[in-house]
Amino acid sequence: MSRIQTVFQRLQAEGRKALIPFVTAGFPTPELSLPLMHALVEGGADIIELGVPFSDPMADGPTIQRASERALAQGMSLRKVLELVRAFRATNADTPVVLMGYANPIEAMGAERFVADAHGAGVDGVLVVDYPPEECVGFAATAKAGGLDPIFLLAPTSSEQRYADVARAGSGYIYYVSLKGVTGSAKLDVEEVARRIPQIRAAVGMPVGVGFGIRDAASARAIGAVADAVVIGSRIIEEIEHSPGEEVPRVAAFMRDIRVALDELAAGKGAIQ
């Protein structure tokens, strides 16, 4: 059983929801990336999504674009992201790490080499935004054979056929994009998410995490009431941007607020009726 599967199984038994924060590797500096990853765990993260900075994103909003540009300007690369994960694993053997990024750096390295090196560094899963499931059967098979969970996006516009494609190609969990738009948008429709989640679970047979538009404890609690996991990215990047010199404690404190909100659901507090 993979680390990702183990986490979801444990949380399900406890009646709790997974907290999955996203940070961009190399932001605000390469030296702060490792302390920030540990701060996420200290604050209550169950899985970390680690962004691989890329120069030409298609799903990232302005906040994450700025973070990627800054990381790239400081020399962050896919190889260095893997080194960062290896360093994280030196003191944390349990928290799953999912790389989130784009196809170009992986194809430049070569899929088989990437999977082998990522697994060797301690990566658990990979979400490649521009690899739709119906067009990357080979990569998904290579990832699974090499010990990585290939994770895919579903959106409000996804068809039943896309659900089926994701069920065949994916593993670990599903990342449901809660709205039409890019990361950092704030028009979160919880009722629409609540209608979609049961359909997705039935079709794909995997836990469903919801991201895009979750910015605080209230929105995290609302989504946690209907999903298996809450994914937060842009708001964490903003916390880092707005706290120079205090990034690590600020991120840990923000995460603790979200963790408390989600754990209130397990205690029967704050759930949507």
Summary of the structure (lengths in Angstrom):
residues: 273
radius of gyration: 17.0
end to end distance: 34.1
largest distance: 48.9
contacts: 974
relative contact order: 0.17
helix: 52%
strand: 14%
